[in-house]
Each structure stands twice: as structure tokens, then as C-alpha cells.
Amino acid sequence: MKNLSYFLVSIFLVSCTSNTIFKEPKDLIPRDTMTLLLGDMMIASSAKFVKNKNEQKKVNYMAFIYDKYKIDSLRFQNSNLFYTSKIDLYEEMITDVKKDLQEKKDFYNKMSSRKDSIRRDSIKKVGKKLKELDSIKEIEPILEPTKADFEIKN
């Protein structure tokens, strides 16, 4: 009985091998393309909750991403499964995606602040012109002609 329990435990331990590394699919998406794809998917998934030009929310943009990269969801799923089975590689890809998204965020923040500064400068210029016009209006009543200026002198 004791030997039987040792035998069953050893069979159980041997049968618990790791099968998490999958074979490379035939239509594997290349690593650099997959990194770009993951970045676009993160943007698309977060854009789902933001209103677009047509004031619509909850629009699924994933179909546009698949069209952009000319893939289907099954190919993405197979490639993603393969890359997630290789944790170190997938972690590098996610790190690259985060870095790229941070660079894009910094770029658009810089552009936004530049547009805001241009807008503030133009508002200041308009404000100065309005002040000049207001000061001219204050002077104009003093320079208005009187009836005596229009009387014909003999």
C-alpha cells in the first residue's frame, strides 16, 4: 500500500510538466509589428470611452486596427498566445509599447501647450488692440466738431 501511494504521487508529479510554451504558429505576427499592434490596441481600447467627432461613445475600434495591419482576430489571438507564453519577450514588448505611448503623450502635450501659448499670445494682442480702440474712443468725443465749426462765416 505504501509503495502504491509513492507510485501514484510520483506519477502525479511527473505528469505535472509545464506546457505553457506553444509552438510558433505559421502565420505569426513579427515582433516589431506586434509591438505596434499592441500599442494601437491600447489606444483603441482606451478611446472607447471618449466621445468622437460624432459625439458617440463606446465605439469598438478594434476592427479598424485589424484592417490597418491586415490581420484577423484569430491570427492576433494565436500570435498573442505564443508571445504570452514567452514571458520575458512579452514583457519587453509591453515595455516598448509603454515607452512609445509615453513619447506620444509627451509630444501631444508639448503641441497642446504650444497651441495654448499661441492662443494666449493672440488673445493678449487682441486685448491690446481693444484697449487702444477704447482709448481712441475716449479721445474722439473731445475732437468731435461742434456746430460752430460748420457755420459759414461771412
Buried (B, 14 or more C-beta within 10 A) or exposed (E): EEEEEEEEEEEEEEEEEEEEEEEEBEEBBEBEEBBBBBBBBBBBEEEEEEEEEEEEEEBEBBEEBBEEBEBEEEBBEBBBEBBBBBEEBBEBBBEBBEEBBEEEEEEEEEEEEEEEEEEEEEEEEEEEEEEEEEEEEEEEEEEEEEEEEEEEEE
